[in-house]
Every structure is written in C-alpha cells, then in structure tokens.
Amino acid sequence: MDMISSGVFHAFRLKPGENLTAGLRAAFDASGTRAMALVTCVGSLTDVRIRHANSPEATAYSGHFEITSLVGTIDAAGEHLHLTISDGEGRCFGGHLMPEGSAIYTTAEIVVLALPELAFTRLPCPLSGYDELVVTQDA
C-alpha cells in the first residue's frame, strides 16, 4: 500500500574531508522526521567503500572520483544508499555505499526530502533474507 506524506526539502553542502554518510545522518537528525529520501547529490570523493552486488565484502577505492549518482532512504536506525562513482578515465563503479570512508574531495551538493508524515523502519523479510524497508504513517 502506498503511503502519502507532504515533504520538506533540505539543501546543504559538505566540504572537503567531511564524511558523506555522516553528513547525511546529520541532516536526518536535524530534520526531526523519521523518514528521508535522497533527491540529488553532485560532488566528488577521495576515499569510498562500496559493497558490490551479491558480494559479502566491501571494496575500498582511493583516488579522485566524481559522484555520478547517489540514491536512497534514511531512517532512525540507518540508511540504504546506492552510489555510482567515476574515475578520471570515465570508468564507473557502483553499489551499496558503506558508512565508513566516503571522504569528500572538493564538494558534495545535496538535496534531501524529509517526509514528516511517514516513518521508515527495517524488518526481516523472508523473501530477500535481509532487513527491508517498512513504511508506516507517523503518528
């Protein structure tokens, strides 16, 4: 069933050396909501850890990378973020963004959408075997 909420956009910039995931968590905490979606992110990273599809371990990347895509949801207990980066030769790498690492190189210009009438939580899903998103109306 679809859940409906009005939304409040928040826009901010992370500076060189800041942690991408920590910056998103700080925005979530400041929003006062229990559900947030990432709208857009443009910027660059020097260090990042990505867990690729169907892989149990993360891969660490160091260098200079453009953020070509960042999407996901954020809740009180954590976040589910997918990132694609490209290197200086245009090669792209993507997957699940791990919270460790992800140091900003020059900037990260971010817009998120706080959803004040919803709550995001994660519960075990017997179909996937993972904790998956559960959306409820926030009382």
C-alpha positions as CSV (number, residue, x, y, z in Angstrom):
1,M,0.0,0.0,0.0
2,D,1.3,3.5,-0.9
3,M,1.8,5.9,2.0
4,I,1.5,9.6,1.3
5,S,3.3,12.5,3.0
6,S,4.0,16.1,2.3
7,G,7.7,16.8,2.1
8,V,10.2,19.4,3.2
9,F,13.3,19.8,1.1
10,H,16.7,20.4,2.8
11,A,19.7,21.6,0.7
12,F,23.3,21.7,2.0
13,R,26.9,21.3,1.0
14,L,29.6,19.1,2.5
15,K,33.1,20.3,2.4
16,P,36.5,18.7,1.7
17,G,37.4,15.9,4.1
18,E,33.9,15.5,5.6
19,N,32.2,12.1,5.6
20,L,29.3,11.7,3.1
21,T,27.3,9.3,5.2
22,A,27.9,11.3,8.4
23,G,26.7,14.4,6.7
24,L,23.5,12.7,5.5
25,R,22.9,11.4,9.1
26,A,23.4,14.9,10.5
27,A,20.8,16.2,8.0
28,F,18.4,13.4,9.0
29,D,18.9,14.1,12.7
30,A,18.4,17.9,12.2
31,S,15.2,17.3,10.2
32,G,13.2,15.9,13.2
33,T,11.5,13.4,10.9
34,R,11.5,9.6,10.9
35,A,11.7,9.2,7.1
36,M,14.0,10.9,4.5
37,A,14.8,10.3,0.8
38,L,17.8,11.5,-1.1
39,V,16.8,13.6,-4.0
40,T,20.2,14.5,-5.6
41,C,23.9,14.7,-4.8
42,V,26.7,16.0,-7.0
43,G,30.3,16.2,-6.0
44,S,33.4,14.2,-5.6
45,L,35.1,11.7,-3.2
46,T,38.7,10.7,-2.4
47,D,38.0,7.6,-0.5
48,V,34.9,5.4,-0.6
49,R,33.8,1.9,0.3
50,I,31.2,0.2,-1.9
51,R,29.7,-3.3,-1.5
52,H,29.0,-4.5,-5.0
53,A,26.0,-6.6,-6.0
54,N,25.9,-10.1,-4.4
55,S,29.2,-9.6,-2.6
56,P,29.6,-10.0,1.2
57,E,32.6,-7.7,1.5
58,A,33.1,-4.0,0.6
59,T,35.7,-2.8,-1.9
60,A,37.7,0.3,-1.0
61,Y,38.5,2.9,-3.6
62,S,41.1,5.6,-3.1
63,G,41.8,8.4,-5.6
64,H,39.7,11.2,-7.1
65,F,36.1,10.2,-8.1
66,E,33.1,12.1,-9.4
67,I,29.8,11.2,-7.7
68,T,27.6,10.4,-10.7
69,S,24.6,9.1,-8.7
70,L,23.6,8.7,-5.1
71,V,20.1,7.5,-4.2
72,G,18.5,6.0,-1.1
73,T,16.5,6.3,2.0
74,I,17.4,7.2,5.6
75,D,15.7,6.2,8.8
76,A,16.4,6.5,12.5
77,A,18.4,3.2,12.6
78,G,20.4,3.6,9.4
79,E,20.4,4.3,5.8
80,H,20.2,2.3,2.5
81,L,22.3,4.2,-0.1
82,H,23.4,3.2,-3.5
83,L,26.3,5.2,-5.1
84,T,27.9,5.3,-8.5
85,I,31.3,7.0,-8.9
86,S,33.5,7.5,-12.0
87,D,37.3,7.8,-12.1
88,G,39.5,10.0,-14.3
89,E,39.2,7.6,-17.2
90,G,35.4,7.5,-17.0
91,R,35.2,4.0,-15.5
92,C,32.2,3.7,-13.2
93,F,31.9,1.7,-10.0
94,G,28.7,1.3,-8.1
95,G,26.8,-0.5,-5.4
96,H,25.8,-0.1,-1.7
97,L,27.6,2.8,0.0
98,M,29.2,1.7,3.2
99,P,29.2,4.2,6.1
100,E,32.9,4.0,6.7
101,G,35.2,6.1,4.5
102,S,33.5,8.2,1.8
103,A,35.6,11.4,2.3
104,I,34.6,14.4,0.3
105,Y,37.2,15.6,-2.2
106,T,36.0,19.1,-3.3
107,T,32.3,19.2,-2.5
108,A,29.0,17.4,-2.2
109,E,26.0,19.4,-3.0
110,I,23.0,17.6,-1.6
111,V,19.2,17.9,-1.6
112,V,17.1,15.6,0.6
113,L,13.4,15.3,1.2
114,A,12.1,14.9,4.8
115,L,8.8,13.1,4.9
116,P,7.2,14.2,8.2
117,E,4.1,12.1,8.0
118,L,5.9,8.8,7.4
119,A,8.2,6.6,9.4
120,F,10.8,4.3,7.8
121,T,11.9,1.2,9.7
122,R,13.5,-2.1,8.6
123,L,12.3,-5.6,9.4
124,P,13.5,-9.0,8.3
125,C,12.0,-10.1,5.0
126,P,11.5,-13.8,4.5
127,L,11.7,-13.3,0.7
128,S,15.0,-11.5,0.5
129,G,16.6,-12.7,3.7
130,Y,17.6,-9.1,4.6
131,D,16.1,-6.3,6.7
132,E,13.9,-4.4,4.3
133,L,12.1,-1.1,4.3
134,V,8.7,-0.8,6.1
135,V,6.8,2.4,5.5
136,T,4.2,3.5,8.0
137,Q,2.2,6.6,8.8
138,D,3.9,8.6,11.6
139,A,1.6,9.3,14.4
